[in-house]
Amino acid sequence: MTEIEIRIYKDIEKFSQSIKELSTDSFTDKEKKVVELSGMYASDAASFLSKKDYYTAFASISYAHGLLDSIRILHGRD
């Protein structure tokens, strides 16, 4: 496994952990949409990774983290 693959796998794992930490929070409908989108981007990252499209995979998981971070900030979990 290459260094970039390891990095992306770790980022996907970190995302999974972060979203689990928020699972007990209550969200507005708009916040739910942002959380849902973040999950879709994380799923896309895994798909791109399996196709060895590392640049797109890394961009997707980074975007997923950014969306989730915005929810974390709104909920005082920064």
C-alpha positions as CSV (number, residue, x, y, z in Angstrom):
1,M,0.0,0.0,0.0
2,T,1.3,3.4,-0.9
3,E,1.8,6.3,1.5
4,I,-1.1,8.3,0.0
5,E,-3.4,5.3,0.2
6,I,-2.5,4.9,3.9
7,R,-3.2,8.6,4.5
8,I,-6.6,8.5,2.8
9,Y,-7.6,5.3,4.7
10,K,-6.7,7.0,7.9
11,D,-8.6,10.1,7.0
12,I,-11.7,8.0,6.2
13,E,-11.4,6.2,9.5
14,K,-11.0,9.6,11.3
15,F,-14.2,10.8,9.5
16,S,-16.1,7.7,10.7
17,Q,-15.0,8.4,14.2
18,S,-16.0,12.0,14.0
19,I,-19.5,11.3,12.6
20,K,-20.0,8.7,15.4
21,E,-19.2,11.3,18.0
22,L,-22.0,13.5,16.6
23,S,-24.5,10.8,16.5
24,T,-26.0,11.8,19.8
25,D,-26.6,15.4,18.8
26,S,-29.9,16.8,17.6
27,F,-29.8,18.5,14.3
28,T,-32.0,21.0,12.4
29,D,-33.1,19.9,9.0
30,K,-30.4,21.9,7.3
31,E,-27.7,20.5,9.7
32,K,-28.9,17.0,8.9
33,K,-28.5,17.8,5.2
34,V,-24.9,18.9,5.8
35,V,-24.1,15.8,7.8
36,E,-25.7,13.7,5.1
37,L,-23.6,15.4,2.4
38,S,-20.4,14.9,4.4
39,G,-21.2,11.2,4.5
40,M,-21.7,11.1,0.8
41,Y,-18.4,12.8,0.2
42,A,-16.7,10.3,2.5
43,S,-18.3,7.4,0.6
44,D,-17.1,9.0,-2.7
45,A,-13.6,9.2,-1.2
46,A,-13.7,5.4,-0.6
47,S,-14.9,4.8,-4.1
48,F,-12.3,7.0,-5.7
49,L,-9.6,5.3,-3.5
50,S,-10.7,1.9,-4.8
51,K,-10.2,3.2,-8.3
52,K,-6.8,4.5,-7.4
53,D,-7.9,8.1,-8.1
54,Y,-5.9,9.4,-5.1
55,Y,-6.3,13.1,-5.9
56,T,-10.1,13.0,-6.0
57,A,-10.3,10.6,-3.1
58,F,-8.2,13.0,-1.0
59,A,-10.2,16.0,-2.1
60,S,-13.5,14.2,-1.3
61,I,-12.5,13.1,2.2
62,S,-11.0,16.6,2.9
63,Y,-14.3,18.2,1.9
64,A,-16.2,15.7,4.0
65,H,-14.1,16.7,7.0
66,G,-14.7,20.4,6.3
67,L,-18.5,19.9,6.2
68,L,-18.5,17.9,9.4
69,D,-16.2,20.4,11.1
70,S,-18.8,23.1,10.5
71,I,-21.4,21.1,12.3
72,R,-19.0,20.4,15.1
73,I,-18.4,24.1,15.5
74,L,-22.1,24.9,15.5
75,H,-22.6,22.3,18.3
76,G,-19.7,23.5,20.4
77,R,-17.5,20.5,19.7
78,D,-14.6,22.4,18.3
